[in-house]
Amino acid sequence: MSEGGRFSRWSRLKKAAETVSTAEIPDGETLLANLGPDSDFGQFMRQEISEEIRRKAMKTLFADPHFNVMDGLDIYIDDYSISEPIPDEMMALLNQTRALFENPAEEPAAAGETAPTMAVLDNPPPPAPPPPAPAPAPAPPAGGRPAAQGPPPGPRARPPAPPPRGPPRCLADRAPTNCAGCRLLIVGEAEVAIGWAERLAGQREVMVLALGAQSVPVDLPEAPDFVFETGGAVQLAGHLGAFVLNWQDAGIAKSAECDVVLDLSPQALLNRVEFPPGYAAPGRDPLDQALAVIDLLGFDGEFEKPRYVAVNERLCAHSRSQKAGCSNCIEVCSTEAIVSAGNTIKLDPYLCQGCGTCTTVCPSGALAYQYPRVADVGLAIKVQLAAYREAGGENACLLFHSAEAGSKQLAALKRAGKTLPANVIPLETWSVDAVGLDLLLGAVALGATQVAVLGACSHDLAPLRKQASLGHNILNGLGFNGEYLKVIDAESDLLAALAAWPVSVAVPAAELRLLADKRTTLEFIFDHLLKHAPAAVDAIDLPVGAPFGTLEVSAACTSCMSCVGACPANALKAAADAPRLSFLERNCLQCGICAQTCPENAITLKPRLLLKDRRHERVLSEAEVFCCTACGKPMGAKPLIDNMLAKLVGHSMFATPEARARLSMCADCRVVDLINTENSLKAWEMTE
């Protein structure tokens, strides 16, 4: 067929399709009446079909059972505004949680209303007027035992649970839980301990451990309602709800578990600065003993406490290969919650009371405070200082104070009609002991001309003063003369100390944010301070114990590279192409593990803060390569091989020159030389 004939055929077919009679095509109503699941819906998409007919067709089609099928998301069609009643057990738990974490002062009851109280019962009574709660234990008469009283009649109700030892909001993730029951242990002299046991036997399951009562007659009741034991060499461990007591009775080792401990012994069983909750050592004063008993009776139920400190074992520089390094956190912990655990440390969250001193002295940031986090405090500092500047304020003074004791001291000043200076911005934190170098210098970098820490509620201000002194050395070394940081004792006159504090030159406010990583935050702060420093310096000398510094390697180094494997911060590195030891100073923690590991004692620590080229590696030691004397193959660092040869010269196995020469050969050449030159008896030369 010719090409013209093919186009003619296509044109003819097209014209034939256009001339089809519209009478053959049914209208929309007819199509809608005959519409079914198998119908061709494409006919409704013609131009002459109206939009109304097309919508009716869609509704008709989807109303058919063939298409009207419920999908897998039918669980969302319910009305969730209608809730099921909460079970009584769940309601009791919610009420207990509300009593634990709500502050009654924040939500006062309306006039004429009484605040609801909650008591958790051992056995829920039948519907009836609730029995009165047991009265608190009164103080015993001076010099005698408390009068014994029987248990109160009816079901025994536990007193309301006390609030946890922590702020009422924002628990850290996965907070540890203390479960305290009715087991009360009383340790002390027999007469006083038995007196309190008789008084409390109706409210708790009491056990008495009388010290030194083996040789002294003890006046026990005929049918005591408590367990009585005697013994000595007492050791106590554990925490609220899980105390473990071990003692010796006539040479026999015994142990017991209890929930709370009343220690009436002359010397407290726990020799700590801060006791764990559930343990009280009131001494011999009867009034103090009664107050301690009232506190211990409040520990009944389940308590959640914040996880104040997060531990990153990867960053810990405590030890490597049984070589001691940093132990700052163990030395400053007031509750003995931190112990050594091999190459790292272990923190007991049940004993930690959240002082945060460990996070302040940690050089690597392996311990990070979480209550609140440094990033949250840094954001609050930045926002408040920015608002102060926008309002026209100058010479901002930031005052850190604790949430409890610090707030009370400021409230006492207000009640006395005294006010803080206009440039002082108070900033509340849970514990001032957790205010470390990153927060102190960070506040200066964010625009504060003065940063003060009110030492109320601190058990030891020495670590905090050391951090402030280190910050002063850095600021003064950069040319920022003056006193930017100050730690004020709780006993000092706060207003007088602030008034006598001369104002220093303000550092231009930075745009940085304080991060969770301590070392990274300090790097950003140093960059900002160096950018605006009046004096251009390359390095600043720091006191011993500072977390920054360099290493000095003497000529005794043999390039064995044992220090590289021991360094927990990757500050020391070994080259792959030569016996070369390089050092990245910004990573060095001055933990001393490398110096402890070095077999030649060739490493010396030198604390300082390097400001120029601190992100660049530099070579500390580089040795010549020792090659095999037979084949010339590289064997290692020449000082290392020479040191080995010097130590083996006097050994009996290397007495001959030939044997000593093999020490300078590689493994292959050593075997070849041994076969060729050894004059020992061969197996084939042996005869009967």
Secondary structure by P-SEA (a helix, b strand, c coil): ccaaaaaaaaaaaaaaaaaccccccccaaaaaaaccccccccccccccccaaaaaaaaaaaaaccccccccccccccccccccccccaaaaaaaaaaaaacccccccccccccccbbbbbbcccccccccccccccccccccccccccccccccbbbbcccccccccccccccbbbbbbbccbbbbbccaaaaaaaaaaaccccbbbbbbcccccccccccccccbbbbbbcbbbbbbcccbbbbbbbcccccccccccccccccccccccccccccccccccccaaaaaaaaaaaaacccbbbbccccccccccccccccccccccccccccccccccccccccccccccccccccccccccccccccccccaaaaaaaaaaaaaaaaaacccbbbbbbbcccaaaaaaaaaaaacccccccbbbbbccccccccaaaaaaaaaacccbbbbcccccccaaaaaaaaaaaaaaaaaaccccccbbbbcccccaaaaaaacccccccccccccccccaaaaaaaaaaaaaaaccccccbbbbccccccbbbbbccccccccccccccccccbbbbccccbbbbbccccccccccccccccccbbbbbbbbcccccbbbbcbbbbbbcccccccccccaaaaaaaaaaaccccccccaaaaaaaaccaaaaaaaaaacccccccccccc
